[in-house]
Amino acid sequence: MHVNLEFMNKTLIIGAAGQIGTELVLELRQRKGVQNVIAADLKEDCPKGLADGPYVQMDVLDRESVRSYIIENEIKEVYLLAALLSATAEKNPAFAWKLNMEGLFTILDLAKEGHISKIFWPSSIAVFGPTTPKVNTPQLTIMEPTTVYGISKQAGERWCEYYFNNYDVDVRSIRYPGLISYTSLPGGGTTDYAVDIFYQAKLGNNYSCFLSEDTALPMMYMKDAIRATIELMEAPKEQVKIRSAYNLSGCSFTPKEIAAEIKDQLSGFEISYAPDFRQQIADSWPGSIDDSEARNQWGWKEEFNLQMMVKTMLENVDVSMLDNA
């Protein structure tokens, strides 16, 4: 069957210049047609990586501007990625709460009113806390987050579920683990060591890690995360049973384990450890995730293990990106 891409519903990605947004935009443009996928971000100029298609400067906190753009352009699908991440949010908790929550309400309300037919909003393993079971963390479990990022994501999950239950808003979400990618630089997350370590290794530098050597955290290679996001959005509505957010897992490892894998593939690399305030955040998060609900309900399965991910990152990390940061 031939699909006419010119008349597909328009998709808007808000927060498109971030770590997830960049790769998500490119993948969706391949699938839906370049003109049908609009990238939006706070940056005035379109980021180089998104310049092949439409771009709009957008402040998600400007509620009326966001509303008018979506209504006037008949946007039917929104990926709301704009947020302050864990470590950055701790430095400005009031603004982090405002950004992470108000943007979500704007989009949920548009869907409630019938302007948007489907929403993706990312959650995070930050919704869990020190009282959460750390090994194979269940889908339904104790959630007592200790960071403003985690608190905002937990609250967001409850609101997404509320809007689905009360207004039939088709909102879908994933609790992302730490994400690893070579297409954009780290964005202020507690798991960012697992990206920065590759830049330092490629530069021939030793790496000083801000987490202790045995801090196990759930991680995922970005291509798997993008594929999971799109698979969830494309799943039939009746298969999406969880409207808070799905647990999702790729592979779990410690800084010591990723460093050993890098050493195997790049001789001479060394790592040292100098835990900082991010250690306390990491200690409150799970070490591994049970994502059987996502696997059973809409067929999720990861493709990249630690060895494959390290090989791909070392082959593709471009250290010149650090000069433009």
Secondary structure as UniProt FT lines:
FT   HELIX           5..7
FT   STRAND          10..14
FT   TURN            15..17
FT   HELIX           19..32
FT   HELIX           34..36
FT   STRAND          37..41
FT   HELIX           48..50
FT   TURN            51..52
FT   STRAND          55..57
FT   TURN            60..61
FT   HELIX           63..72
FT   TURN            73..74
FT   STRAND          75..80
FT   HELIX           86..91
FT   HELIX           93..112
FT   TURN            113..114
FT   STRAND          118..120
FT   STRAND          123..124
FT   HELIX           125..127
FT   TURN            130..131
FT   HELIX           148..167
FT   STRAND          171..172
FT   STRAND          174..176
FT   STRAND          178..180
FT   TURN            190..192
FT   HELIX           193..203
FT   STRAND          207..209
FT   TURN            213..214
FT   STRAND          217..221
FT   HELIX           222..234
FT   HELIX           237..239
FT   STRAND          246..247
FT   STRAND          251..253
FT   HELIX           255..265
FT   TURN            267..268
FT   STRAND          271..273
FT   HELIX           277..283
FT   HELIX           292..298
FT   HELIX           306..316
FT   HELIX           319..324
//
